[in-house]
Amino acid sequence: MRSPVPYHHDREDSMRGTMLRPTILIAVALAGCAADDPPFARDGLAQLIPDTSHRTAEIDLSAGPQETWVLDHLLTVGTSEESQRASTARFERIADVQLFADGRIGVVDAGALQVSVYDDRGVLSAVLGRSGDGPGEFSLLSRVRQCGQGEFNIVDDAKMLMKVFGADGSFRTEHRLFGYNPNQPPWTWDCAGSQVLTMQWGDGDPRVGDIGRFRMQVPLALSGPDGRVSTVLGSILGPERYRFQNRGTGPAPLGAVTGLAMDEEAVYVAEGPLLRIDAFSFDGRHLWTIQATPERRRVDQEAYIESQKPTRMGANEERAFNARWRDWDFPEYLPEFRGLLVDDDGLLWVERFPEPEDSTTMWRVFGSDGSWRASVEVPENVELKDVTLGKAAGVLVDELGVQSAIVLEIRREGGL
């Protein structure tokens, strides 16, 4: 394994990062909230927004979508029945499900620290990696991608190592993924072609401020196929975090959300209190903005807490649940946005934050011109992870909490 070598910015890179950082910050800056809003609902970066009116499109949510699309079940991998016949079909904890160009399906089992690849019939064709510290082994993983040439790319998030597997599942090579800070693991990452996008943990003072409780600026950087930084894009606001008593952090209940996606054309950044998506070129230029001002929805705190409660809890589990949910200071309004995906047509899929009583989730599909192309209802207990080639994929959780990978066909119907 190659020894890690810290990445040092040259003068041009340093100037580029300095000049572009204010531009990238507008990706998550929103108009100031009302004076009576709680401090964590205000965004202290609004003064940095330049005039982008000439490249901003307003989404008309009142007109409704052009179409409604339906998701029809195609395949489930990992059901209890399959588990009885093949032990490899049961997963410990699914973190990601991806649809690949050759028709295969990749399932990241973060509990077993491996990626299972299935053909379009659900038959296991390859297993990538295993638990360990050696080449082709993982200590922490969260997603799988085909960045180019049919190879499978997986990052060991704990060690910042990009591990590359061949189309047949054989281990090929690994290299450091440096990111903006070469000594800090990524918060999340994505790739398209030869470009790898990393969003890393934020530096600096984590005290509570006007932009949210434990919500820091986090850096974005693009790397080439060797893992070395090619472009420093700048900083955005990361998701709002909750600080536990042991000083660890987790996603804040109903806190502000940051969404990232990319394709071979652009990097997309979305932010969750309202609804705004910005696109940036791979050299950091701001391309366009689409935004909407939906009607704000008040939080029914008790109803939301009840919707998160497991059916059975012991005394220890109940104490942990109360510390996580009942001792948290909730905001007054629900966020509008929760998830962001981009499909192979360049359409942006945006998940609407569900109401406590919702059994399904709704996704809106937008074009870069601000057009509302479609509304899509995702089946109950399914978390969407990928949309491409007329299909969607995600994680299905049954009534016993057993996870499966699910593939659905996107069927387009007429307008509403």
C-alpha positions in Angstrom: 0.0 0.0 0.0 1.3 3.4 -0.9 2.2 5.6 2.0 -0.1 8.6 2.4 1.4 11.9 1.1 -0.2 15.1 2.3 -1.6 17.3 -0.5 -0.1 20.7 -0.6 -1.9 23.5 -2.5 0.2 25.4 -5.0 -0.3 29.1 -5.3 -2.8 28.8 -8.1 -4.9 26.3 -6.2 -4.9 28.4 -3.1 -6.0 31.5 -4.9 -8.7 29.5 -6.7 -10.1 28.2 -3.4 -10.1 31.7 -1.9 -11.8 33.3 -4.8 -14.5 30.7 -5.3 -15.5 30.1 -1.7 -18.0 33.1 -1.5 -19.5 31.8 -4.8 -20.0 28.3 -3.5 -21.5 29.6 -0.3 -24.5 30.9 -2.1 -25.5 27.3 -2.8 -27.0 27.1 0.7 -27.7 30.7 1.5 -31.3 31.7 1.9 -33.2 34.9 2.3 -33.3 36.0 5.9 -36.1 34.5 8.1 -38.6 36.5 10.0 -37.3 38.2 13.2 -39.4 36.0 15.4 -37.9 32.8 14.0 -35.7 30.8 16.4 -31.9 31.6 16.0 -31.1 28.3 14.4 -33.6 28.9 11.6 -31.7 32.0 10.4 -29.0 31.9 7.9 -26.1 34.2 8.6 -24.6 34.0 5.1 -27.4 35.8 3.1 -25.3 38.9 2.8 -22.8 37.0 0.6 -25.3 36.3 -2.2 -24.4 38.2 -5.3 -27.0 39.1 -7.9 -27.8 35.8 -9.7 -31.2 36.9 -11.0 -30.1 36.4 -14.6 -29.5 32.7 -14.0 -32.2 31.9 -11.4 -35.5 30.2 -12.3 -38.5 30.2 -9.9 -40.3 26.9 -9.6 -44.1 27.4 -9.7 -45.4 24.8 -7.2 -49.0 26.1 -7.4 -49.3 24.9 -11.0 -48.6 21.3 -10.1 -46.4 18.8 -11.9 -46.6 18.2 -15.7 -46.9 14.4 -15.0 -47.3 11.9 -12.2 -44.9 8.9 -12.4 -45.6 5.6 -10.7 -43.0 3.1 -9.3 -43.9 -0.5 -10.1 -42.1 -3.4 -8.3 -39.6 -5.3 -10.4 -37.3 -7.2 -8.0 -36.6 -7.6 -4.3 -33.2 -8.9 -3.1 -32.8 -10.1 0.5 -36.3 -11.2 1.5 -36.8 -13.7 4.3 -37.7 -16.4 1.8 -34.5 -15.9 -0.1 -32.5 -15.9 3.1 -33.7 -19.4 3.8 -32.4 -20.6 0.5 -29.1 -18.5 0.3 -27.5 -17.1 3.4 -25.8 -14.4 1.2 -29.2 -12.8 0.5 -29.8 -11.5 4.0 -28.2 -8.2 4.9 -27.0 -6.8 8.3 -27.4 -3.1 7.5 -27.9 -1.8 4.0 -26.4 1.6 3.4 -26.7 2.0 -0.4 -28.3 0.3 -3.4 -27.1 1.3 -7.0 -28.2 0.4 -10.5 -25.3 -0.1 -12.9 -25.2 0.4 -16.6 -24.8 -3.3 -17.3 -28.1 -4.1 -15.5 -26.5 -5.3 -12.3 -27.4 -4.1 -8.8 -24.9 -3.2 -6.1 -25.9 -3.5 -2.4 -23.7 -2.0 0.2 -23.9 -4.0 3.5 -22.3 -1.6 6.0 -22.8 -4.2 8.8 -21.0 -7.0 7.0 -18.5 -4.5 5.4 -18.9 -5.8 1.9 -20.7 -5.0 -1.4 -22.9 -7.7 -3.0 -23.5 -7.4 -6.8 -26.5 -9.1 -8.3 -27.6 -9.6 -11.9 -31.0 -8.3 -13.1 -32.7 -11.5 -11.8 -31.4 -11.1 -8.3 -28.7 -13.8 -8.6 -25.5 -13.0 -6.8 -22.6 -12.5 -9.2 -19.9 -11.0 -7.1 -18.9 -10.0 -3.5 -16.6 -7.1 -3.2 -14.4 -6.8 -0.1 -14.7 -8.0 3.5 -14.0 -6.8 7.0 -10.3 -6.0 7.6 -7.4 -3.6 7.2 -5.7 -5.1 4.1 -6.0 -4.4 0.4 -9.6 -5.0 -0.7 -10.9 -4.9 2.9 -12.9 -2.3 4.7 -13.4 -0.9 8.2 -16.2 1.5 7.2 -18.1 2.0 4.0 -21.3 3.6 2.9 -21.7 3.6 -0.9 -20.6 2.0 -4.2 -20.2 3.7 -7.6 -19.1 2.9 -11.1 -17.0 6.0 -11.9 -15.9 4.8 -15.3 -14.8 1.8 -17.4 -17.1 -0.6 -15.6 -15.0 -0.8 -12.4 -16.5 -0.6 -9.0 -15.3 2.2 -6.7 -15.7 2.0 -3.0 -14.2 4.3 -0.3 -13.1 3.1 3.1 -14.5 6.1 4.9 -12.4 5.5 8.0 -9.1 5.4 6.1 -9.8 7.7 3.1 -8.8 4.9 0.7 -10.5 4.5 -2.7 -10.6 0.8 -3.4 -11.2 -0.3 -7.0 -12.7 -3.7 -8.1 -13.0 -5.1 -11.6 -16.3 -5.8 -13.3 -15.8 -9.5 -12.3 -15.4 -8.5 -8.6 -11.7 -9.0 -8.4 -9.7 -6.4 -6.4 -7.5 -4.2 -8.6 -5.9 -1.4 -6.6 -6.4 1.3 -4.0 -5.2 4.8 -3.4 -5.6 7.7 -1.0 -8.5 10.0 -1.6 -7.0 13.3 -0.4 -10.0 15.6 -0.4 -9.6 19.2 0.8 -8.0 18.1 4.1 -5.8 15.0 3.5 -6.1 14.0 7.1 -9.8 14.1 7.5 -12.3 11.4 6.4 -15.1 12.3 4.0 -18.6 13.0 5.2 -19.9 11.8 1.9 -18.6 11.4 -1.7 -19.7 10.8 -5.2 -18.2 10.4 -8.6 -18.9 10.7 -12.3 -16.4 9.7 -15.1 -12.9 10.5 -13.8 -14.1 13.1 -11.2 -14.6 12.3 -7.5 -16.4 14.7 -5.3 -15.8 14.7 -1.6 -17.6 16.6 1.2 -15.5 16.5 4.3 -16.1 17.2 8.0 -15.9 20.9 8.8 -13.0 22.6 10.4 -13.2 25.4 12.9 -15.3 26.4 15.9 -18.3 24.0 16.4 -20.2 26.3 18.8 -23.8 27.2 18.3 -24.3 30.1 16.0 -27.0 31.8 13.9 -26.7 29.2 11.2 -27.7 26.3 13.4 -26.7 24.1 16.3 -23.5 22.3 15.5 -23.7 23.2 11.8 -20.3 24.1 10.3 -19.0 25.0 6.9 -17.8 21.9 5.2 -15.3 21.9 2.2 -16.0 20.5 -1.2 -13.2 19.3 -3.5 -12.9 17.4 -6.8 -10.2 14.8 -7.3 -8.9 13.0 -10.4 -8.6 9.3 -10.9 -5.4 9.2 -8.8 -7.2 10.6 -5.8 -5.3 13.9 -5.8 -7.3 17.2 -5.6 -7.8 18.8 -9.0 -10.1 21.6 -8.0 -11.0 23.2 -4.7 -14.6 24.2 -5.1 -15.1 25.9 -1.7 -17.3 25.5 1.3 -21.0 25.0 2.0 -23.0 24.6 5.1 -23.2 21.0 6.3 -26.3 19.3 7.7 -27.3 20.4 11.2 -26.0 18.0 13.9 -27.1 17.0 17.4 -24.5 16.8 20.1 -24.9 13.8 22.4 -23.9 13.7 26.0 -20.7 11.8 25.1 -19.9 14.6 22.6 -20.5 12.5 19.6 -22.9 13.9 17.0 -25.8 12.6 14.8 -28.3 14.2 12.4 -30.5 16.7 14.3 -34.2 15.8 14.4 -35.8 18.0 11.7 -32.6 20.0 11.4 -31.4 21.7 8.2 -30.3 19.3 5.5 -27.6 19.5 2.8 -28.0 17.5 -0.4 -25.3 16.7 -2.9 -25.4 15.0 -6.3 -23.3 15.0 -9.4 -23.3 13.8 -13.0 -20.8 14.2 -15.8 -22.0 17.8 -16.4 -22.1 19.4 -13.0 -22.2 19.3 -9.2 -25.6 20.0 -7.6 -26.1 21.4 -4.0 -29.4 21.7 -2.3 -30.4 23.0 1.2 -33.3 22.0 3.2 -35.2 24.6 5.3 -36.9 25.8 2.0 -36.2 24.6 -1.5 -33.2 25.8 -3.5 -30.7 23.9 -5.8 -27.6 25.4 -7.3 -25.4 23.9 -10.0 -21.7 24.4 -10.4 -19.2 23.4 -13.1 -16.2 21.3 -12.3 -14.0 24.4 -12.2 -16.3 26.0 -9.6 -18.4 28.4 -11.8 -22.0 28.9 -10.7 -24.2 27.7 -13.6 -27.8 28.2 -12.4 -30.2 28.3 -9.5 -33.7 26.9 -9.2 -35.8 27.8 -6.2 -39.3 27.8 -4.8 -41.1 29.3 -1.8 -43.5 26.6 -0.6 -46.0 27.1 2.1 -44.3 26.4 5.4 -45.6 23.5 7.6 -45.7 23.7 11.3 -44.2 20.9 13.4 -46.5 18.8 15.5 -43.7 17.8 17.8 -45.5 15.1 19.8 -46.9 13.5 16.6 -43.5 13.5 15.0 -41.8 11.9 18.1 -44.5 9.2 18.2 -43.9 8.4 14.5 -40.2 7.7 15.3 -40.9 5.4 18.3 -40.1 1.7 17.9 -43.0 -0.7 18.6 -41.0 -2.4 21.5 -38.5 -0.7 23.8 -36.7 -1.9 26.9 -35.9 0.5 29.7 -32.4 1.3 28.3 -33.8 1.8 24.8 -36.5 4.1 26.1 -34.0 6.3 28.0 -31.9 6.6 24.9 -35.0 7.4 22.8 -36.1 10.1 25.1 -32.6 11.6 25.2 -32.6 11.6 21.4 -36.1 12.9 20.7 -37.8 14.3 23.8 -34.9 16.4 25.1 -34.3 18.1 21.8 -35.5 21.7 21.1 -37.5 21.3 17.9 -37.8 24.0 15.2 -41.2 25.5 14.6 -41.5 24.3 11.0 -40.8 21.2 9.0 -37.9 21.4 6.5 -39.2 21.3 2.9 -36.4 19.1 1.6 -34.8 15.8 2.7 -33.1 14.0 -0.2 -31.5 14.8 -3.6 -30.8 12.5 -6.6 -30.0 13.2 -10.3 -30.9 10.8 -13.0 -29.3 10.0 -16.3 -31.4 12.7 -18.1 -30.1 15.4 -15.8 -33.4 15.7 -13.9 -33.2 16.4 -10.2 -35.2 14.3 -7.9 -36.0 16.1 -4.6 -37.6 14.3 -1.6 -40.2 16.3 0.3 -39.8 16.0 4.0 -42.7 13.8 5.1 -45.4 14.7 7.6 -45.5 12.5 10.8 -48.6 10.6 9.6 -47.2 9.9 6.1 -46.7 6.3 5.3 -45.1 7.0 1.9 -42.7 9.7 0.7 -43.2 12.1 -2.2 -40.5 13.1 -4.6 -40.6 16.0 -7.0 -38.7 15.9 -10.3 -37.4 19.2 -11.6 -35.6 20.3 -14.8 -32.7 22.8 -14.7 -35.0 25.4 -16.1 -37.2 25.2 -13.0 -40.0 23.1 -14.6 -41.8 20.7 -12.3 -41.6 17.6 -14.5 -43.3 15.0 -12.3 -44.4 14.0 -8.9 -43.5 10.5 -7.7 -44.9 8.6 -4.7 -42.4 6.1 -3.3 -44.0 3.0 -1.7 -44.3 2.6 2.0 -41.1 1.7 4.0 -38.9 2.3 1.0 -35.9 4.7 1.1 -34.9 5.7 -2.4 -31.1 5.5 -3.2 -30.7 5.7 -7.0 -32.7 6.6 -10.2 -31.3 5.8 -13.6 -32.2 4.1 -16.9 -35.9 4.2 -16.2 -35.6 2.4 -12.9 -35.3 3.3 -9.2 -33.6 1.4 -6.4 -33.7 1.6 -2.6 -33.9 0.0 0.7 -37.1 -1.8 1.8 -37.8 -2.4 5.6 -40.5 -4.9 6.5 -42.6 -5.0 9.7 -39.9 -6.9 11.5 -37.2 -4.4 10.6 -35.6 -6.8 8.0 -33.9 -4.9 5.2 -34.0 -5.8 1.5 -32.9 -4.1 -1.7 -35.7 -3.2 -4.0 -35.8 -2.3 -7.7 -38.7 -0.5 -9.2 -39.7 0.5 -12.8 -40.5 4.2 -13.4 -43.8 4.3 -15.3 -44.7 7.7 -16.7 -48.4 8.6 -16.7 -50.3 11.7 -17.8 -50.5 15.1 -16.2 -52.5 15.8 -13.1 
